[in-house]
Amino acid sequence: MTHAADEILLGFTRALRAAGLPVTQDRSLAFLAAAAELGAGRPASVRSAGHATLCAAPEDVTRFDRVFEAWFNHKEPVQAAADAPPATRTALSQLPDSEDGGEGEGESDTITVAASDAEVLRQRDVAGLSAGEKRRLARMFATLRPRPPMRRTARHRRWHRGELDARRTLRATLRRMGEPGEIARRRPAQRPRRVVLLLDISGSMASYAEAHLRLAHRIVSGSGSAPVEVFTIGTRLTRITRALRLRDPERAIAAAGDTVPDWSGGTRLGESLQAFLDRFGARGMARGAVMVLISDGWERGETTLLADQMARMQRLAHRVIWVNPHRGKVGYEPVQQGVLAALPHVDDFLAGHSLATFAELMEVVGDA
């Protein structure tokens, strides 16, 4: 199946997710594989692939069919993104079912899709964008809405339901000279958890470094008073939180670039993680935090050291999330030694190659 067909079908999965279907990254990849196997240019094949991979309950089938007709056959309007330009139409029947052209079995039906340029750009791999597309995508980062994860505290706050607040109820009764009145209730107060981002800026990640810096800047600037820390890892550990607190994203990225001395160098994840945990993490920064490591897993050092430091991080942190830019690509297998060493100590293994996957990452972080 061609790259263009992948983009169209991935846009369809996002429309399903917006309609309320529980479409995860793994289900999206399974849908792409099934559509490629059955034939992406045939309506019945795409529908069957979707029913088999994206519908988890009988009621999902009805919702799937409604979105399918709206997205591909224009039976009802499709909700577009707020920043989307006018939609453009593409015929899936004009795309080959596979790389060799998909001859033989075909149907005369034509599946059409109304996909906005902005939505297509959200699904594109940032490593393959032109300079103009990167400028457009940079403006679209403002559409991301970071949501800090929350944790309970020992304090309580007034609430209209919940557990009985005996002390406040008793004081109110005494003020009324023993007359009965409304029962006071309370619930545990909440505070935002710390989020720590570790960005791999080694040579193998050079094509994604700018996008990941923009993602980090958006999380820092959009999280309000919630604590967020950002570090780069390569051959050494560098803290860039202060640079990314600048309001203007271009100035912030330029300041971060001036701060980091080891751009596009080697990858020593184990040593960098050990430096972070020794200097910052064990002293409190990683305790109860949501740790987000963005890397492709190419490790030039000892993988046993990486495994030990990942296990150490998992014991300290509330949740450990590994974001790999190759995770969302069709056919990807976690065969890198660094990834294999780290995966047993990771709570979530996510894709991180497009604006759409960045939005999914923010949802996972917010729900942690």
Secondary structure, DSSP 8 states (H G I E B T S, - for coil): --HHHHHHHHHHHHHHHHTT----HHHHHHHHHHHHHH-TT-HHHHHHHHHHHH--SHHHHHHHHHHHHHHHS-SS-----TT--S-EEEEGGGS-SSTT---S---S---EEEE-HHHHHHHS-GGG--HHHHHHHHHHGGG------EEEEEEEEEEEEEEE-HHHHHHHHHHTTT------EEEEEEEE--EEEEEE-SGGGHHHHHHHHHHHHHHHHHSTTS-EEEEEESSSEEE-HHHHTSSSHHHHHHHHHHH-S-TT----HHHHHHHHIIIIIIIIISTT-EEEEE-----SS-HHHHHHHHHHHHHHSSEEEEEETTTTSTT----SHHHHHHGGG-SEEEE-SSHHHHHHHHHHHHH-
